[in-house]
Amino acid sequence: MDQARRFPSRRRLLQGAAAVAAPAALLPAVRATAQTRAVDYPLAEWKPASSSNYTAASRPSTYPIDYVVIHVTQETYADAIGIFQNPAKKVSAHYVVRSKDGHIAQCVRERNVAWHAGNWTYNTRSIGIEHEGWVDKPEYFTDAMYEQSASLTAAICAKYGIPKDREHIIGHSEVPGADHTDPGPYWDWSRYLRLVNFA
């Protein structure tokens, strides 16, 4: 047996090593794909709430989804997500929209029941969307926030057959038994519904 056949060339060894390494090189892409699949809205980033802060379900087969509930965090974007990730807090929403650029985080899958409305029946039948800001600081309600949130709400309405009107897109303060005032007097409902209907 000649030396070339007994000892594989360096090139052949490197090619073999590259073939073995290729699956490992693909792992980040696989992780990214898995992360993407975790969200229901393609433009959202997955920031999961603690499983102690929502009820696992199989909506809409277990409960119909009839409403979108609009909230204002009374916290920063990051702090709101941190609260949802804290198992001691017993609260969550499906989405959080950032003020400065309208970036959207999904914290609870739509099939699950987020604990956001303070009313079990409305929790089971709604998607909750939190908006970074404070009810008495209208400067937090930016164009980007309105536009991105309206696109999200329009997509939810289309997916579940929810009418795009004020009877089905409601504020937290309008949930029966709610003791919250959000989204408050500075939330521009006319503008928001117009954006939802043209999204």
N, C-alpha and C positions, 0 to 999 in steps of 0.2 A: 504494500500500500504506500503510495507516495505521500510526501509531507503535506501537499495541498489538500489531500483527501482526509488525512488524519487530523489536521488542525484547521478548523474552519477559518476563513479569512476574517480579518477585523471588520470588514464591511458587512459580512453576513451576520456576525455577532451583534453589531450595532442595529442592523435591520430587525433582528429577532427581539432585541431589547426594546426597540421602538414599538414593535407590535404588541409586546406585553404591557408596555406603559400606556398605550393608547386608551384602553378602557379607563384607567385611572385619570387620564387627562380629560376624559369626558364627564367625570363625576360632577364638577361644578355646574355644567350645563344641565345634567340630570336634576341636581338640586334645584336649580332655577326653575326648571319645568315643573317640578313638584310644588315649589312655592307658588308658581303662577296658577296651578290648578286649585290651590287652596282658596282662591278668591272667587266670588260670584260675579263681581264687576271687574272687567279686564283692566281698567285703569287704576284699580286700588292696589295698595301695598298691604300684605298680610301682617298684622300686628295682633296676634291672638290674645283674647281675654282669657283669664283663668277659667278653667272648666267649673270652678266653684261659683262663678258669677252668671251663669245662664243655664237653661234647661235644654238638654239634648232632645231633639224631636225629628220628625220627618215631614216637615211642612213642604208643600201645602196639603199633603194627603192627611196628616193628623189634624191640622187646623188650617182653614182657609186664610189667605193673606189678603186683607181688605183695605189696609191703611198704611200710610207713611206718616210717621210722627216726627216732627221737626223740633229739635232741641238746641239750646245754647249751653255750652259746657260750664260757664262760670269758672273756668280754669284755662290754662294754656293747653294747646294741642298735646304736648308731651305729657303734661300732668294728667290729662283726661285718660290717655292711653295707660299711664302708670296705675291709675285708680282701677281701671278695668282689669289689669293684670294682677292686682293685689287680691288674693283669695278672701281676705277679711272684709272687703268692701261690699260684696253682694250686690253689685250693680254692673251693667254693661249696656252697650248699644251695638248695633250691627256695624255702623260706620262712624268715622270722625273726619270732618273736613277742616283743613287748616286754613287760617285766615289769609295769610300773605299771598298764597299762590293757588289755593283751592285743592292742594294735594289731598288725596283720600286714603285713609287707612280703613281696612276692614278688620274688625275685632271679633265678630261672631258670624258664623255662616248663616245665610238666610234661612236655611232649613231649621235652624235652632231658634229657641225662644230667648231673646235677650231680655234682661230685666231693666227696662228703661222707662216705662210709662207709669209705674206706680199703680197699675190696675191689671190684674192677671188676664182678664178677658182681652184687653187691648194689647197686652204683651204678646199673647198667643196669635193675634190676628194682624200684627203690624211689623213693619221694618222701622227701626229707630235710627235716625241720623242726627248725630251731634255736630255742632258747629263751634269752632273755637271762638271764644269771646265772652263778653258780659252783656247782659240785657240792657244796661244803661250806657254802653259805650258803642255807639253805632259805627265808629271808625273800624271796628273789627269786621263789619259786614261788607267785605270788599267785592269788587266786580268779579274777581277770579273765584271767590267763594260762592257767590250766587250762581255763576255760570256752571261751575263744576258740580255743585250740589244739584242744580236743576237737571243737568244731564243724567246724574245718578238716579234721581227721582223718576225721571221720564223712563229710564231703562227698567226700573223696578215696576212701574205702572204697566209698561208694555208686557213684561214677563208674566205678571200675575193678573192682568186684565182689570187693573184698578183704574177707575175714572180719574182723570187729571183735573180734579176740582177741589174746592175747599171743604167739601163734605168728606173727602177721603184722604186729603193731604192736610193734616191738622197740626196745630201746635201742641206742645206738651201741656200747656195750660188748659187746653180744651178737652183733655181726657177726663172722663167722669171721675170725680173724687181726687183729682190732682191738686196738690198744694204748691205747685210750681207756677212761675209766671212766664217762663220762657216759651217762645223766643222773644217775647216782650214787645213794647210799643214801637221800637225802631226797625223791627223786621218788616221789610217791604213785601207784603203778601201779593199785591197786584203785580209787581215786577217779577217776583218768583214764579207765580203761576203762568205768567206770560212766557217766561223762559222755559218752564217745564213743557208747555204746550207747543213751543217751537223747536224744542231740542230734537 
